[in-house]
C-alpha cells in the first residue's frame, strides 16, 4: 500500500469513527464549554506574571502578561457557582501589584473599591492602571496597590460593580422594597444573593421570604440559596438573646446581653484585625462618656479562633468594659448570633432582649461620631 492509499484509508476510518460518534470534532469548542476564561488588556501593566487567587489566597491560575494583556482559565466543574477571586501581578523587578476594582457599592454611605471580582466566563479587565495609596496606610517598597480605570466586564461583575446599595444599613420597609426591586431587575445575580446571605440576620423571616422569592430558578438551586434557607430554619435557636452566654477573661460564662440595660453595644473584633485595634482608643473615650449611664452597656466579643491570642491582645489593650470570647460551640453560628458578614470591626446596638437595632461595619475617623449619634438617638427613643 503506497502513501496515498494509507492517507485515503486513514481518512475513511476517521470519517467512520465520526459517524459512529467515537471521535469528537471541534475539541476547542467542547473545551470552551468546560472552562471559564478571564482576560485582561490593561494599559500600563508591565510584562510579568499575574496570579488569580481565591479568598484563602490559594493560586487557582497564573499567566504571563505581555503588553498589558493576559488570559486566565479555570475549569467550570471546580466552581459550580461564582466565587470571589483577586489578582496579584509580579514584574521583572519583583514588584508586586495588588489589584483593586472600582465599585458603586456604598460603604458607610460612600463608594468604595474591592480587591475582588467574581469568577465568571467572559470576565474582562481593561482601562489604564492607576497606582494609589489609602490614607494612613503604609506599604512596603516592593508592593503597590493598583486599580484599572474601567469596571470589570461580565454578566455577574456588572451587577457587582454598578449596584449602589448599602446592604449593611438599617433595614426598614423602604429599604426592603428597594432591595426587592433590585432583585427583580437582577434575579440572576450571585453578588446580590451573597450580600443577602451576609446580612440576612438583620431581616425577619417574612422579609427574607419576599426577597428570596425574587431570584430566578437557577439561583434557587444553588448551594448558597439552600444554605440561607437552612440557616433561617435554625436561627431561632441560635439568635442573640438575653440567655446567650460566652466566656469571659476570668473563664466565667457571661451573658452577652445585659437585660437590665435598655441599650447594649456589642463590639466584634479580633487580635489580628488592624482596624479593630485602631478604633480601641475611640471606644475608650466612648466608655468614659457613657460608663455611668444606667441604661447603657458596652461589651466586646473576640472572634479569635485561639483563646491565647485573645487574652494576650485583651491584656495589651486594657479595655475597661466587659471582654468575651466566642467559644468553639458558637463559632459556626457567628452569622446567626450577630448578623456577622465577615467584616471587622462590626458594632451592633441591641435592645435589652438582644434584638439588633443598628449595625455598623468597618472603622474610620467618623466612627466615634456615628456611635455617639446612635447612642443618643436610641436612648432618647427608649
N, C-alpha and C positions, 0 to 999 in steps of 0.2 A: 504494500500500500504506500503510494507516494504522499508527499506533504500536503498536496491539495486535497486528496481523499481523506486524510486524517482530519483536516480542518472542517471539511463538509460533514464527516461523521460526528465529530465532537459538537458541531453546531446543531445537528439534528437531535443528538442526545440531550443537549441543553434545552432545546425547544420543547422536547417531550417532557422533560422534568418540570418546565414552567407550566405546561398544560396540566400536568398531574398535581401541581401545587406543591412540589417538593423543593422548589427553588424560589426564593423571594427576590423580586426585582425592586429597583429603586430603594436600595438599602438605606441611602441617605435620608429619604423621606420617612421610612419606618423609624430610624433613629431619632429623627426630629420629633416624632410623636412621644418619644420616651425621655426626652431631655428638655430641660429649661435653660434658656440662654439669656445671659445678662451681658450687655455690651456697653462700651463707652467710647466717646470721641470728645476729648476734653482739651481745649487749648491751654497750654501752659503746664501740662502734666509731663514731667521728664520721662525719658526712657528708663525702664527698670522692670520691677516685678510688682504685681498687685495681688493681694490675697483677699478672698472673701471668707468671713468668719461668722459662725453662729453666735448666739448670745452667751455661750460658755467659752468663747474665744477659741474654739476649735476651727482650724482652717478646713474649709469644705471644697475649695478650689483655688487655683493660682493660675496666673497668665502673665506673659511678657507684655509690657506696654511699649509701643513704638509710635512715635509721632502723636502721642496722646490717645491712641486707640488700643482697645483690648477687648477680648471675648472670653467670658467665663461660662461654664456649663455645669449643671448638676442633674442627676437622674431624677425624673419625676417621681418614681416609686419611693424614693428616700423621704420625700416630704409630701404627704397627701394633701396638706393644706399649707398656705404660705407661712414662712417663718420670717422673723426679723433677722437681717444679716447686716454686717458692717464691712467696710473696705479699708484696708491698710496698704499703703504703697511705699516701696523702698527704691531709691535711686542708686546710682553707681557710687555715690559718696557715703552711702549708709544712712542718709536722712530718711526718716520715717514720716510719712504724711498720713494723718488720720482723718478720714473723710467725715464731714457733716453735711446735712441736707436741709435746705430751706423748707419750712412748713408754714401753713396758715393757721395751724392749731394755736390756741391760746394757752398760755401758762400764766396763771395769776393775772389774767386779763391782757397779756401781751403775747405777740407772736414769738415763736422760738424755733430753734434748729434741733435736729435729732441726728444721732450717729447712725441711725438705722434706715434701711429701706426694706420693702417687702420682697422676698424672693418669688419672682413670677417669670414665666416665659415672656420674653419681649421687653423686659425692663431695660431702659436705655438712659445713660447718664451723659449729659452734654453741657456745653457752655464754656465759660472761662474759669479757670481755677483761681480762687482767691484765698490768700492766707489771712488768718485772723487769730487774735488772742483775747479771750474773755477778760473782763475787768477782774482785778485781784486774783489773777491766775498766772502762775509761773511754769514755763515749760523748759525741759532740757534743750540744749542747743541743737541736738540732732532729731528733735521731734517738732513737727508743725501740725497745727490744726488747719484744715482747708475745707472749702465748700465750692461746688460748681454753681455758676450763676443761674443755670436753668434747673427747674424742678424735674425730678425723675419721671420719665415717661413709663406708662404701663397701666393697665386697667385698674389694678389694686392700688398701685402707688399714686395714681391721680387723685383718688379719694383721700388717701392719707395726707397728701401734700397740699390739697386745696381746701380741705374742710376746716373752717374756722369755728370750732366749737370747743368749749371748755368742759370736758367730761368730769373734771374734779370739782366743779362748782356745786352750789347748794341746789338740791332738786326741789322744784315746785311744779305746779300744774303746767305753767307756761313752758318751762324748760323740758318737761316730759313731752309735751306736744311738739316742741321744736325738734327733739330727737326722733320722735315718731315720723315726722315729715322727712327728716334726713334719711332714715332707714327706708322709707317708701321710695325715695329717689335713688338710693344706693343699696338696694336689697342684696346685692351680690358682694358687698364689701366685707372682707375679713377684718380690715382695720377697725371698722365700726363695731363689729362683733367682739374683737379683742378688747377694745376700750370699754364696751359694755360689761364684759366679764371682769375687768379690773375695777369697775366701780359699782357693780351690781348690789353690793352690800348697803349702799345708800338709798336703794329703791325698794319699795314694798312689792309683795307678790303680784298684786293687781297691775301695778305699773310695768313690771317686768313681763307679764303675760302679754300686755298690749304691744310692747316693744319687740319681743321675740317673735310674735306672730307676723311681723312685717318682713322678716328675712325670706329669701327665696328658698325653694325646696332643696337645692344643693347644699346651702349653708346649714339647713336644718338637719342634714345627715352628718355634718362634721363632728369630730370629737369635741371641739370647743363648745359647740352648741349643746351637745349632750351633757358635757361637764357642767355647764351653767344650770341646766335642768336638775342635775343630780345635787348640786350644791344648794339650790333653792329648797329641795326636799329635806335636806338635813340641817339647814341653817337655824331653824327654830331651836334645836337642841344645842347649837354651838354659838348662838348670838351673845354679844356682850350684854351682861345684866348685873344686877346688884349681887348676884351669887357667884360671879366669875372670880376665881382666885388664882394668883400666880405667886411665884417665890420672891421673897424679899431678901435684902442683903444679909439679914440675920438668919436666913434659912427658914423663915416662917411663911406659911401660906397666908397671903394677904389679899383682901378684896381690891380689885382694880377700881371699882366704883364705890364711892362713899355715898350711901343712900341718904345720909343726913345733909349732904350738900346739894343745893339746887343746880349747881353748875360744876362739872368735872372737866378738867383739861388733861387729856391723855396724850403724852408725847412719845411717839415711836422713834427709836434711834438704834444705833449700833456702834460699837467701839471703832470699827473700821470706816465709818461714814464721816468724811471730812466736813461736809456741810452741817451734819448733826452736831458735831463738836464745836463748830464755828458759831452756832447760834446759842450755845450754853450761856455765855456772858449776858446776852439779852434776856434769856429765861431767868437768870438770877435777878436781874433788875425787875422783871415782872413779878417774881416771887416776893421780893421785898415790898413791892407796892400793894400786893393783894393777900399776903400771908395772914393778915388779921381779919379778913372778911369771912364771916361765919357761913356764908352761902357758897364759897368757892374753894376748890381743892385742885392741886396740881399733882400729877403722878407721871413718872417716866417709865416706859416699858422697853427693855432692851430686847432686840430680836437677834442678838448674837447666838450662834449655834453652840459656842463653847462658853460655859459658865465662867471659866477663869478669865477670859478676855473681857467679859462684862464687869466682873468685880474689880479687875485692875483699872479699867477705864473709869468706873464709877468712883474709885478711890482717888484717882488723879484729878478728876473734875470737881469732886467735893460739892455735889449738888445737895442743898439742904431739904429738898422735898422728897417724897416717897419714891424709892427706886425698886422696880420689879423686873423680873426676868421671865420671858416666855419659856416654859418648860417643854420638853420633848413631847409631852402629852398633847399640848396645844399647838405646837409648831405647824402641823398640817392645816390648821384652821385659822391662820392669821387673817385671811380674807373675810371669813365669816365673823370673826370677832371684831375686827377693826376696819372693815371695808378697805383693806390694805391692797394696793395695786403694785407693790414692789418699789415704790418711790419713797426715799427718805431724805430728810425727816418728814414725817406725817404728823400733824397735830389735829386731834379731834376734840370738839366740845360736845359733851353729852349732858343729858338731864340726870336726875337722881336715879333713874331706872336703867341707865346705860344707852338710851336712845341717842343716836348721833344727830346733833343739831346742826353742826357746821364742821367742815373738813378743810384743812389747809395742807398743801403738798409743796415740799421744797423750802429753801431758805434764801432770803435776800435781805438787803438793808431795810426794806419796808415791812418785814415780817412782824417785828415788835409792835409797830403801829397798828397793824391789822389785828394782832392778838388783843391788844388793848381795846380796840374798837368793838371786837366781838364780845369781849367780857362785859364791857359797859352796856352794850345793846342787850345781851341775854339776861344780865342781872336786872336790868331795868324792866324787862318784859315779864319777869317772874311774878 
